[in-house]
Amino acid sequence: MICLSSLKNKYLSSAFVLLLSTVIVKAVGAVYKIPLTAFIGGIGRGYFAYAYNLFMPVHAITMGVFPIALSRLVSTYNSKGDEQRVASLKKGSFRLFVAVGLAGMCLLLAVSRQYSLLVAGSPSAVYTIAVLAPSVLFSSMAASYRGYYEGFLNMIPTAISQTIEALFKMIFGLLFARMSMVYFVTEYEKTGMVLDKAFENEAAALSAIYPYTSAFAMLGVTLGALAGLCFLWCYSLFNGKPTVKACDVRGSQRELLLFSFPIMISTGVQSIFQFLDTASIQVALGRLNIVAIKSMLMQMGGTVQAADKDLPTYMYGLYSSALDFKNLIPSITMALGVASVPAISRAFEQGSRERFEALVNSIYKYTMLLSVIGGIILYSCADDILNLLYGKSSPDIAASTVDLVKALSLTAFLYSLAGTAVFSVQAVGLAKKSILPYAVSGIIRVALNVLLVGNGKYILYGAVISGAVGYAVLSGWCIAIVCKNTKTRISFIKIFVLPVLAGIATLFVYKHMDLYLIGINSSIVNIIVKCLFVVSVYCILCFLCGMLNFRRFFRDFVSKKNKANA
């Protein structure tokens, strides 16, 4: 039996690997989206977001449900020493994931036209969706490898493959976006036509060009998914264990499907309401009075950069650009959630409540600490980050989204906590119990979107409010499920209240300090100074409140040093 310290250390090391790769992936993604937005504009980003909103529910099943179920089953049988069952799961899962990927790709293609017409309100969105569809198959096939190795707490294949995906997406996405934009613009300048269709002015021509350039940019995403799959296939060839004879492939597939079913239902409910969440924002924007949209743009400090018919798409593009920054935080902390599934599962299977309780408390605590300080950094640096990234290429986006990014940054910890809470519910086999929280959270978000986004006073800020309320409900409910059904005690004050209070105090200190005494008018220098300042203040407050412990830190450091010397 693996002791708690060994399991906890293995979890932390695997979480660190995944965390590091996620930081790299998100950094690459940020670098990628900045010039991409410059190439395809706010309207193009709107088309890009439309495709992803339809893609994500299908992606959640292929990359969320089955890999989690597979990693937990592999972890369980591996802890029992049942190598034959583990081998059966590996072989059976790949065939199953291929079938699921094909079904998902076909579904995406089948509904793309109606979605573009009825939800996105733009028939041209279908091009970007069609290019993205094959990535469902590639991602599903890759998920079988990732889930298998994650069951052994081996996050290296997942870390490297997602880094490869990000690099391919960036390189080829930007290349195709740039080449297509240059081609279409040059064609219009020479002939006054785009794809044999004449246009009276440049604005009308660009309106026709953006859907195609967005589709070409999306081709980089599909190629990235294929490249990640190729790496995992090669990794499996060189690192696979000897084949076990008499594998029960069909039996393992049935077990995987039965085990996945409650997770699939809960994730399906989540995906449906996530889709309804984004769709309700799109529909509400499409029904808004154009005058109200222009008024909100002026209040946000931006200027109107689109024809009237493209304004809803442009506004959604702005919202999508702001989400890029907020999503960095829960995407990074998600590494803790993914790595926690096999660790929590194994601790729970061993039946020691104290060991399980300590691990769960540790995971929740570090999720809160990382997400709160991430939100503070984003809030304090929003102006400089947007000016640095979009100031020259897309000044309208920089001006229009700064307050929106700040508002989203203050809610980021709720999204991070919700992700970790959901993973912990799934890890202890209680996925069925997460269905109702998902549904209630989704209903709240959709209802508030209809009321607030459709209100000419709030518009995009209404989406910020609806997301915060919905994910707060989801977080609290899922944590309560884990505590009630596993008899786990959570240190509520220390894990949830103190990190938030320390964050509020850090923001208070930041707002009352003059951070521009350095006398250098540089966004990069300002970002560095602000980051160092808020991180220092927050860490000091965390140590003073007992959330971080000097004695434990030095004890662990000395222990590791003695082991190394021995």
Sequence and secondary structure as in RCSB ss.txt:
>XXXX:A:sequence
MICLSSLKNKYLSSAFVLLLSTVIVKAVGAVYKIPLTAFIGGIGRGYFAYAYNLFMPVHAITMGVFPIALSRLVS
TYNSKGDEQRVASLKKGSFRLFVAVGLAGMCLLLAVSRQYSLLVAGSPSAVYTIAVLAPSVLFSSMAASYRGYYE
GFLNMIPTAISQTIEALFKMIFGLLFARMSMVYFVTEYEKTGMVLDKAFENEAAALSAIYPYTSAFAMLGVTLGA
LAGLCFLWCYSLFNGKPTVKACDVRGSQRELLLFSFPIMISTGVQSIFQFLDTASIQVALGRLNIVAIKSMLMQM
GGTVQAADKDLPTYMYGLYSSALDFKNLIPSITMALGVASVPAISRAFEQGSRERFEALVNSIYKYTMLLSVIGG
IILYSCADDILNLLYGKSSPDIAASTVDLVKALSLTAFLYSLAGTAVFSVQAVGLAKKSILPYAVSGIIRVALNV
LLVGNGKYILYGAVISGAVGYAVLSGWCIAIVCKNTKTRISFIKIFVLPVLAGIATLFVYKHMDLYLIGINSSIV
NIIVKCLFVVSVYCILCFLCGMLNFRRFFRDFVSKKNKANA
>XXXX:A:secstr
   HHHHHHHHHHHHHHHHHHHHHHHHHHHHHHHHHHHHHHHHHHHHHHHHHHHHHHHHHIIIIIHHHHHHHHHH
HHHHHT HHHHHHHHHHHHHHHHHHHHHHHHHHHHHHHHHHHHTSS TTHHHHHHHHTHHHHHHHHHHHHHHHHH
TTT  HHHHHHHHHHHHHHHHHHHHHHHHHHHHHHHHHHHHSEETTEE SSHHHHHHHHHHHHHHHHHHHHHHHH
HHHHHHHHHHHHHH     SS  HHHHHHHHHHHHHHHHHHHHHHHHHHHHHHHHHHHHHHHS HHHHHHHHHHT
T    S GGGHHHHHHHHHHHHHHHHTHHHHHHHHHHHHHHHHHHHHHHHT HHHHHHHHHHHHHHHHHHHHHHH
HHHHHHHHHHHHHHHTTT HHHHHHHHHHHHHHHTTHHHHHHHHHHHHHHHHTT GGGGHHHHHHHHHHHHHHII
IIITSTTTTHHHHHHHHHHHHHHHHHHHHHHHHHHHT    HIIIIIHHHHHHHHHHHHHHTS TTTT    HHH
HHHHHHHHHHHHHHHHHHHHTSS HHHHHHHHHHHHHHHH 
